Amino acid sequence: MKVKIAVITGASSGLGAEYAFAVDRDRADIDCIWLIARREDRLIKTAERLSKAYKILPLDITDRKSVDILCEEVKSAKAEIRLLINNAGFGRLGDFKNISPADNAGMVALNCEAVTFITSRLLPFMKKGSEIINSCSIAAFAPNTRMAVYSSTKAYILSLSKALRAELKKDKINVLAVCPGPMDTEFLPVAGIAQGSSKTFDTLPRVNPTVMAKKSLAASKKGRGIYTNRIFYKFYRVLAKLLPHGLVMKLCGT
């Protein structure tokens, strides 16, 4: 019998680490949790809190050779991927012209290209009942000034998730796009979103990453396609569908 695993990228901190803890607590169908990120020391700290078996893989998923290594590890372990959580990603706050070209391209490379490539490579190791969870964002619902590239990458992930879900329905593999609002994790300081840097971010209600991981994991198990928590952000999702995006950008300017 094949070992059933969960593969979590961006598992060194924040929502990724919370996903590891939630899988550990709530998913009896998972035998082993595979933790992926660049920072091995932080992965070890996440792993130390798990009761299930785990595997630490300090890999940079923007490097396709690293994804090849991951695939070889899955083959070697004779594993079946029951759960793939594409959580790795980053953003930058600021006008497009003021963000470095490397950071603008880097967001596309990690948030879009790496997610696409790793999902393509790992899909053959998934079977009926497997799940894919893609970390998206409320930023996917409409374009955002001062986060032009980040919101665009998340719109791509939302679109990709919807299309993949429809394609994989016949294979009984579910795809869930998780769209949280701001969380007090490393994402905000890395993105340059400190207190006072954005009136919008300063006033937005925060999402609890522990709750987000638990509830979105349950939504995935139920076969949902999109998960957004908190009434405030559910309302924004509807608003972004009904109003012209030009107007949404003016109302929600960052």
DRENDO-1510 file (C-alpha; in Angstrom, 1 decimal, always signed):
<recs>
REC; n; res; u; v; w
REC; 1; MET; +0.0; +0.0; +0.0 .
REC; 2; LYS; +1.3; +3.4; -1.0 .
REC; 3; VAL; +2.1; +5.9; +1.7 .
REC; 4; LYS; -0.3; +8.9; +1.6 .
REC; 5; ILE; +1.3; +12.2; +1.9 .
REC; 6; ALA; +0.5; +15.9; +2.0 .
REC; 7; VAL; +3.0; +18.3; +0.2 .
REC; 8; ILE; +3.0; +21.8; +1.5 .
REC; 9; THR; +5.1; +24.6; +0.0 .
REC; 10; GLY; +6.0; +27.7; +1.9 .
REC; 11; ALA; +5.8; +25.6; +5.1 .
REC; 12; SER; +8.4; +27.5; +7.0 .
REC; 13; SER; +6.1; +30.1; +8.6 .
REC; 14; GLY; +2.8; +31.8; +8.5 .
REC; 15; LEU; -0.2; +30.2; +6.7 .
REC; 16; GLY; +2.0; +27.4; +5.4 .
REC; 17; ALA; +3.1; +26.3; +8.9 .
REC; 18; GLU; -0.5; +26.6; +10.0 .
REC; 19; TYR; -1.5; +24.2; +7.2 .
REC; 20; ALA; +1.0; +21.7; +8.4 .
REC; 21; PHE; -0.4; +21.9; +12.0 .
REC; 22; ALA; -4.0; +21.6; +10.7 .
REC; 23; VAL; -3.2; +18.6; +8.5 .
REC; 24; ASP; -1.5; +17.0; +11.5 .
REC; 25; ARG; -4.6; +17.6; +13.7 .
REC; 26; ASP; -7.4; +17.0; +11.3 .
REC; 27; ARG; -6.5; +14.7; +8.5 .
REC; 28; ALA; -6.4; +11.1; +9.5 .
REC; 29; ASP; -6.0; +10.0; +5.9 .
REC; 30; ILE; -2.5; +11.5; +5.7 .
REC; 31; ASP; +0.4; +9.3; +6.7 .
REC; 32; CYS; +3.3; +11.8; +6.3 .
REC; 33; ILE; +3.6; +15.6; +5.8 .
REC; 34; TRP; +6.2; +16.9; +3.4 .
REC; 35; LEU; +7.4; +20.4; +4.2 .
REC; 36; ILE; +9.0; +22.5; +1.5 .
REC; 37; ALA; +10.6; +25.9; +1.7 .
REC; 38; ARG; +14.1; +27.4; +1.3 .
REC; 39; ARG; +14.8; +27.9; +5.0 .
REC; 40; GLU; +15.7; +24.5; +6.5 .
REC; 41; ASP; +16.0; +25.9; +10.1 .
REC; 42; ARG; +12.4; +27.2; +10.0 .
REC; 43; LEU; +11.1; +24.0; +8.5 .
REC; 44; ILE; +12.7; +22.1; +11.4 .
REC; 45; LYS; +10.8; +24.4; +13.8 .
REC; 46; THR; +7.5; +23.6; +12.0 .
REC; 47; ALA; +8.3; +19.9; +12.0 .
REC; 48; GLU; +9.1; +19.7; +15.7 .
REC; 49; ARG; +5.4; +20.5; +16.4 .
REC; 50; LEU; +4.0; +17.7; +14.4 .
REC; 51; SER; +2.8; +14.3; +15.7 .
REC; 52; LYS; +2.6; +12.7; +12.3 .
REC; 53; ALA; +5.6; +11.5; +10.3 .
REC; 54; TYR; +7.2; +14.3; +8.2 .
REC; 55; LYS; +9.9; +14.9; +5.6 .
REC; 56; ILE; +11.8; +18.2; +5.3 .
REC; 57; LEU; +12.8; +19.3; +1.8 .
REC; 58; PRO; +14.7; +22.7; +1.8 .
REC; 59; LEU; +14.0; +23.5; -1.9 .
REC; 60; ASP; +13.5; +26.6; -4.0 .
REC; 61; ILE; +10.5; +25.7; -6.1 .
REC; 62; THR; +11.3; +28.5; -8.6 .
REC; 63; ASP; +14.2; +26.3; -9.6 .
REC; 64; ARG; +12.8; +23.5; -11.8 .
REC; 65; LYS; +15.6; +21.2; -10.9 .
REC; 66; SER; +14.4; +21.4; -7.3 .
REC; 67; VAL; +11.0; +20.3; -8.4 .
REC; 68; ASP; +12.6; +17.4; -10.3 .
REC; 69; ILE; +14.3; +16.4; -7.0 .
REC; 70; LEU; +10.9; +16.5; -5.3 .
REC; 71; CYS; +9.4; +14.2; -7.9 .
REC; 72; GLU; +12.2; +11.8; -7.6 .
REC; 73; GLU; +11.7; +11.8; -3.8 .
REC; 74; VAL; +8.0; +11.0; -4.3 .
REC; 75; LYS; +8.8; +8.2; -6.7 .
REC; 76; SER; +11.4; +6.8; -4.3 .
REC; 77; ALA; +9.0; +6.8; -1.4 .
REC; 78; LYS; +6.3; +5.1; -3.6 .
REC; 79; ALA; +4.0; +7.8; -2.3 .
REC; 80; GLU; +0.5; +8.9; -3.3 .
REC; 81; ILE; -0.1; +12.7; -3.0 .
REC; 82; ARG; -3.5; +13.0; -1.2 .
REC; 83; LEU; -3.1; +16.7; -0.6 .
REC; 84; LEU; -1.0; +19.4; -2.4 .
REC; 85; ILE; -1.0; +22.8; -0.8 .
REC; 86; ASN; +0.6; +25.4; -3.0 .
REC; 87; ASN; +1.2; +28.1; -0.4 .
REC; 88; ALA; +4.6; +29.6; -1.3 .
REC; 89; GLY; +4.3; +33.2; -2.6 .
REC; 90; PHE; +5.2; +36.8; -1.9 .
REC; 91; GLY; +4.1; +40.3; -2.7 .
REC; 92; ARG; +5.4; +43.9; -2.8 .
REC; 93; LEU; +3.5; +47.1; -2.0 .
REC; 94; GLY; +4.3; +50.2; -4.1 .
REC; 95; ASP; +3.8; +51.8; -7.5 .
REC; 96; PHE; +4.9; +49.5; -10.3 .
REC; 97; LYS; +7.7; +51.9; -11.4 .
REC; 98; ASN; +9.2; +52.0; -7.8 .
REC; 99; ILE; +9.3; +48.2; -7.3 .
REC; 100; SER; +12.5; +46.6; -8.7 .
REC; 101; PRO; +12.3; +44.7; -11.9 .
REC; 102; ALA; +13.6; +41.7; -10.1 .
REC; 103; ASP; +10.8; +41.8; -7.5 .
REC; 104; ASN; +8.1; +42.3; -10.2 .
REC; 105; ALA; +9.4; +39.4; -12.2 .
REC; 106; GLY; +10.0; +37.4; -9.0 .
REC; 107; MET; +6.3; +37.6; -8.0 .
REC; 108; VAL; +5.3; +36.1; -11.4 .
REC; 109; ALA; +8.0; +33.4; -11.1 .
REC; 110; LEU; +7.0; +32.2; -7.7 .
REC; 111; ASN; +3.3; +33.0; -7.5 .
REC; 112; CYS; +2.4; +31.8; -11.1 .
REC; 113; GLU; +5.2; +29.9; -12.8 .
REC; 114; ALA; +6.3; +27.8; -9.9 .
REC; 115; VAL; +2.7; +26.9; -8.9 .
REC; 116; THR; +1.9; +25.9; -12.5 .
REC; 117; PHE; +5.1; +23.8; -12.9 .
REC; 118; ILE; +4.9; +22.0; -9.5 .
REC; 119; THR; +1.2; +21.2; -10.0 .
REC; 120; SER; +1.9; +19.9; -13.5 .
REC; 121; ARG; +4.8; +17.7; -12.2 .
REC; 122; LEU; +3.0; +16.3; -9.2 .
REC; 123; LEU; -0.5; +15.7; -10.7 .
REC; 124; PRO; +0.6; +12.2; -12.0 .
REC; 125; PHE; +1.1; +11.2; -8.3 .
REC; 126; MET; -2.5; +12.1; -7.4 .
REC; 127; LYS; -5.5; +9.8; -7.6 .
REC; 128; LYS; -9.3; +9.8; -7.0 .
REC; 129; GLY; -10.0; +11.7; -3.8 .
REC; 130; SER; -6.8; +13.8; -3.9 .
REC; 131; GLU; -7.0; +17.6; -3.3 .
REC; 132; ILE; -5.1; +20.7; -4.5 .
REC; 133; ILE; -5.3; +23.8; -2.4 .
REC; 134; ASN; -3.9; +27.0; -3.9 .
REC; 135; SER; -3.2; +29.9; -1.7 .
REC; 136; CYS; -4.8; +32.9; -3.4 .
REC; 137; SER; -6.0; +36.2; -1.9 .
REC; 138; ILE; -8.8; +38.7; -1.9 .
REC; 139; ALA; -6.4; +40.7; -4.2 .
REC; 140; ALA; -7.5; +38.2; -6.9 .
REC; 141; PHE; -11.1; +39.6; -7.1 .
REC; 142; ALA; -10.1; +43.0; -8.7 .
REC; 143; PRO; -7.0; +44.8; -9.8 .
REC; 144; ASN; -5.2; +46.8; -7.0 .
REC; 145; THR; -3.2; +49.9; -7.4 .
REC; 146; ARG; +0.2; +49.8; -5.7 .
REC; 147; MET; -0.1; +46.0; -5.8 .
REC; 148; ALA; -0.5; +45.7; -9.6 .
REC; 149; VAL; +1.7; +42.6; -10.1 .
REC; 150; TYR; +0.7; +40.8; -6.9 .
REC; 151; SER; -3.0; +41.1; -7.5 .
REC; 152; SER; -2.5; +40.0; -11.1 .
REC; 153; THR; -0.6; +36.9; -10.1 .
REC; 154; LYS; -3.4; +36.0; -7.7 .
REC; 155; ALA; -6.0; +36.6; -10.4 .
REC; 156; TYR; -4.1; +34.1; -12.4 .
REC; 157; ILE; -4.1; +31.6; -9.6 .
REC; 158; LEU; -7.9; +32.0; -9.1 .
REC; 159; SER; -8.5; +31.5; -12.8 .
REC; 160; LEU; -6.2; +28.5; -12.9 .
REC; 161; SER; -7.8; +26.9; -9.9 .
REC; 162; LYS; -11.4; +27.3; -11.3 .
REC; 163; ALA; -10.3; +25.8; -14.7 .
REC; 164; LEU; -8.4; +22.9; -13.1 .
REC; 165; ARG; -11.2; +22.1; -10.8 .
REC; 166; ALA; -13.5; +21.7; -13.8 .
REC; 167; GLU; -11.0; +19.6; -15.8 .
REC; 168; LEU; -10.2; +17.3; -12.8 .
REC; 169; LYS; -13.8; +16.8; -11.8 .
REC; 170; LYS; -13.9; +13.6; -13.9 .
REC; 171; ASP; -10.8; +12.3; -12.0 .
REC; 172; LYS; -12.5; +13.1; -8.6 .
REC; 173; ILE; -9.6; +15.5; -7.7 .
REC; 174; ASN; -10.8; +18.7; -6.1 .
REC; 175; VAL; -9.1; +22.1; -6.5 .
REC; 176; LEU; -9.7; +24.9; -4.0 .
REC; 177; ALA; -8.6; +28.5; -4.2 .
REC; 178; VAL; -8.1; +30.0; -0.7 .
REC; 179; CYS; -8.7; +33.8; -0.7 .
REC; 180; PRO; -7.9; +35.3; +2.7 .
REC; 181; GLY; -7.6; +38.9; +3.7 .
REC; 182; PRO; -4.5; +40.3; +5.4 .
REC; 183; MET; -3.0; +38.1; +8.0 .
REC; 184; ASP; -0.4; +39.1; +10.6 .
REC; 185; THR; +2.3; +36.9; +9.2 .
REC; 186; GLU; +5.7; +37.5; +7.7 .
REC; 187; PHE; +4.0; +38.3; +4.4 .
REC; 188; LEU; +3.2; +41.9; +5.5 .
REC; 189; PRO; +6.7; +43.1; +6.5 .
REC; 190; VAL; +8.2; +41.3; +3.5 .
REC; 191; ALA; +5.8; +43.0; +1.2 .
REC; 192; GLY; +6.7; +46.4; +2.8 .
REC; 193; ILE; +3.3; +46.8; +4.4 .
REC; 194; ALA; +4.2; +48.3; +7.8 .
REC; 195; GLN; +1.8; +50.3; +10.0 .
REC; 196; GLY; +1.2; +53.6; +8.2 .
REC; 197; SER; +2.3; +52.5; +4.8 .
REC; 198; SER; -1.2; +52.0; +3.5 .
REC; 199; LYS; -4.5; +53.4; +4.9 .
REC; 200; THR; -6.4; +50.5; +3.4 .
REC; 201; PHE; -4.3; +47.8; +5.0 .
REC; 202; ASP; -4.3; +49.7; +8.4 .
REC; 203; THR; -8.1; +49.6; +8.5 .
REC; 204; LEU; -8.8; +46.1; +7.1 .
REC; 205; PRO; -9.8; +43.4; +9.6 .
REC; 206; ARG; -7.2; +40.8; +10.1 .
REC; 207; VAL; -7.7; +37.1; +9.3 .
REC; 208; ASN; -6.4; +34.5; +11.8 .
REC; 209; PRO; -4.1; +32.1; +9.9 .
REC; 210; THR; -4.8; +29.2; +12.3 .
REC; 211; VAL; -8.6; +29.6; +11.6 .
REC; 212; MET; -8.0; +30.1; +7.9 .
REC; 213; ALA; -6.0; +26.9; +7.6 .
REC; 214; LYS; -8.5; +24.8; +9.6 .
REC; 215; LYS; -11.6; +26.1; +7.8 .
REC; 216; SER; -10.2; +26.0; +4.3 .
REC; 217; LEU; -8.9; +22.5; +4.8 .
REC; 218; ALA; -12.4; +21.5; +5.8 .
REC; 219; ALA; -13.8; +23.3; +2.7 .
REC; 220; SER; -11.4; +21.4; +0.5 .
REC; 221; LYS; -12.5; +18.1; +2.0 .
REC; 222; LYS; -16.1; +19.0; +1.2 .
REC; 223; GLY; -15.2; +19.7; -2.4 .
REC; 224; ARG; -15.6; +23.5; -2.4 .
REC; 225; GLY; -14.0; +25.5; -5.2 .
REC; 226; ILE; -13.3; +28.9; -3.5 .
REC; 227; TYR; -13.0; +29.7; +0.2 .
REC; 228; THR; -13.1; +33.2; +1.7 .
REC; 229; ASN; -13.6; +33.7; +5.4 .
REC; 230; ARG; -15.1; +36.6; +7.3 .
REC; 231; ILE; -18.3; +38.3; +6.2 .
REC; 232; PHE; -16.4; +41.5; +5.3 .
REC; 233; TYR; -14.3; +39.7; +2.6 .
REC; 234; LYS; -17.2; +37.6; +1.4 .
REC; 235; PHE; -19.1; +40.9; +0.8 .
REC; 236; TYR; -16.0; +42.3; -1.1 .
REC; 237; ARG; -15.9; +39.2; -3.3 .
REC; 238; VAL; -19.5; +39.8; -4.3 .
REC; 239; LEU; -19.0; +43.6; -4.7 .
REC; 240; ALA; -16.0; +43.0; -7.0 .
REC; 241; LYS; -18.2; +40.8; -9.2 .
REC; 242; LEU; -21.0; +43.4; -9.5 .
REC; 243; LEU; -19.1; +46.7; -9.8 .
REC; 244; PRO; -16.8; +47.8; -12.7 .
REC; 245; HIS; -13.2; +47.2; -11.6 .
REC; 246; GLY; -12.3; +50.8; -12.2 .
REC; 247; LEU; -14.7; +51.8; -9.5 .
REC; 248; VAL; -13.5; +49.0; -7.2 .
REC; 249; MET; -10.0; +50.3; -7.5 .
REC; 250; LYS; -11.0; +53.8; -6.5 .
REC; 251; LEU; -13.0; +52.6; -3.5 .
REC; 252; CYS; -10.3; +50.3; -2.3 .
REC; 253; GLY; -7.2; +52.3; -3.2 .
REC; 254; THR; -4.1; +51.1; -1.3 .
</recs>
